Amino acid sequence: MEELKALNALAEPDIRQKFFAVRDEGAESFRPLEAADIYGLAEQATLHLGVPEDVRSHFAMAQNLLAYSWFCYPFNVAAELHGYISVEFALKMRYPKQSRASLQQLLEKAVTDGLLRAEGFTYGRIPEKQLYPKETRPPVEIVPVRDYVADLAEAMRSLRNSLAHGTTMLHMKGGSALLVCSEVINQLFPPPNDG
């Protein structure tokens, strides 16, 4: 059961972090998870400067929730939910005349309009570091989905609704969820002109 963390323990890592390990690129073995690993996941999910400042600020809250999950494990799930909310906020800014449309409708419109394309996602690429429960090993094979972008709208809507309407689910997938959210948001807005 979750409880308010004791004041004198606020700066200590959540005890559940000890159940995770990291295998660095090229390393043969796993090492204990560190705060820098979680921070790195939050940092990896970045938005380019062409994304409106209000959206970047909104998404930074999701990144900070993920970073602080080192101290409060459930913040992983809160970060994921906030990432989905940031996607919806970005879509409503991109399509201001459709402010009453649902998340799924807005995502489908972005797909139909060609704003979201499979090439804009890192799906299928293995990041430099992956987090695993200590007892498991990385997956042997990545199974391709029918159409990543077409399936994304339904998956994101379903995950967002599951979290928003209450769940006891806890996981360590906040980093991968925020990466996908950042890639959706980045595709919605043109990057800044570098010259």
N, C-alpha and C positions, 0 to 999 in steps of 0.2 A: 504494500500500500504506500502511495506517495504521501509524504508529510512535509510540512515546512521545515526546511533545513535549518539546523541550529545556527545562530548568529556566529558563534566561534568556529563554525565549519564552512562558512560561505566560500572561503578561498581554497578549500580542499577539493581535489577531484572527486567526482561522483564515484563511489566504490564500484559501480558496474563497469567503469572503463577498464578495470583490470582484466575483464574477460575478453578483451579484444587485443589483437596483435596486428602488426603491419609487416609486409614484406616489401622492402625497397626494390626498385628496379635493379635487376642483375644480382640481387642477394639470393643466397641459397636457403636462408632460414628466416624465421619471423623474429621480430623484436617487440617489446611491449609498446603499446599505444602511448603517444605523448600528446600534450596539448597542442604542440606545433603541427601535428598531423591533422587534427580537426580544424585548426585555424587555416591550414593550407587548403582544405576542402572548401571552406568558406571563401577564401581568397580566389580560388580557381573559378568560382561562379561570378564573373565580373560582367558589368554592363558597359558598353562603349559610350563615349561622350555624345553620340547622336541621340541617345535615349533621353527623353525629357528629364530634367532635374528632379521633378516631383516623383517620377517613377524610380529613378536611381536611389533617392532617399528612402522611398517605401521599401525597396528591395534590400537596402542596407540593413533594415531591421531584421529581415530573414537571415542575412549573413551573420549578424551579431548573435541572433538566437542560436545559430549553429555553432559559432565559436564558443559561446557560453555553455553549450551542452557538455563541455568538458567538466563543468562544475555541477550541472543539473541535467542528467541524462535525458529526461523527457523533452528537453528543449529541442532535441533532434526532430521530433514529431511536430512541435510547434513551429520550427523553422520551415519544415516542408509545407505545412498549412499556409504559413505567411507567404511562402514562395508562390503558391497557387493563387493566393489573393493578389499578389503583386502582378501576376500574369493577367488576371482579370482587370485590374486597374490599368495596366498598360494597353490592353485591348480596348477598353472604354475610352482611353485618351486617343488611341489610333482611329477609332470609329465613334466620334462624339455624337453622331446622329443616331447611334444604336445603343444608347446608354441603358435601355431597358432590356436588351437582349441578354440571354443567359451565357454563361461561360462557354458552353459547348457551341452555341450558335455563333458566338464571336470567333472561337477557334476555327470552326468550319468555314466561316467567311474569310478568315485569314488564309486558310488552305486554298479555298476556291480562288481568291484573288492572287494567289501565287506568292504571298509574303512568306509563308512557311514552306520550306523545301528540305528534303532529306539531307542535302549537302550541307545544310547549316547546323547539323547536329553531330556530336561526337559518338553517337551510337555505334557500337561495335569496335571502337578503339579502346585499348586498355590503358587506363591512366597510369602515371608513374608509380603511384602508391595505391594499394587497395587495402581496405580494412576487412578483416575476417575474424569471426569468432575463433578462438585459439584451437578449437577441435576440428576445424574444417580447412579445406584447401580451396584454391581458386577453381572456378568452373573450367572444365576441359574444353568446352565448345560453346560458342555463342550461337544460339538458334535465331535465324533471321525472322522478322515478322513480315506479314504480307506487305504492308505499306506503312512504314514508321510514322509518317506525318498524318496519314488518314486515321490510324489507330490512336494517335496521341490525344486527340480531342476527347474521345470516349474515356480513355484511361485517366487523363488528368481530371476530367469532370467527376468520375467515379471516386478517385482517391480524395479529391478535395471534399466532396460531399461526405464521404465516410469520416474524414477527420473533423469536418465542421459540425456534424450532427452528433458528435460524441462517440468516443471509442476508448478502449483501454489499451490499444495497440501501442507498443513501444518497439523501436527498431533503431538501427544505426545507418539508415539510408538517407538521412537529411542531406548529406553532401551530394549524392547523385541526383536527388530530386531538385536541389537548387541549381545544379549544373544544367539540367534540362530546362528549368524555368528561365535561367539566364539566356540560354540559347534561343528560346521562344521569343523573349522580349527583345533581344538583340536583332532578330530578323524582322521585327515589326517596324523598326525605324532605320532610316538610312544612316550609315556611319558618317562621322564628320568628314568633311572634305579636307584632306591633308595638304592641299595646295594645288 
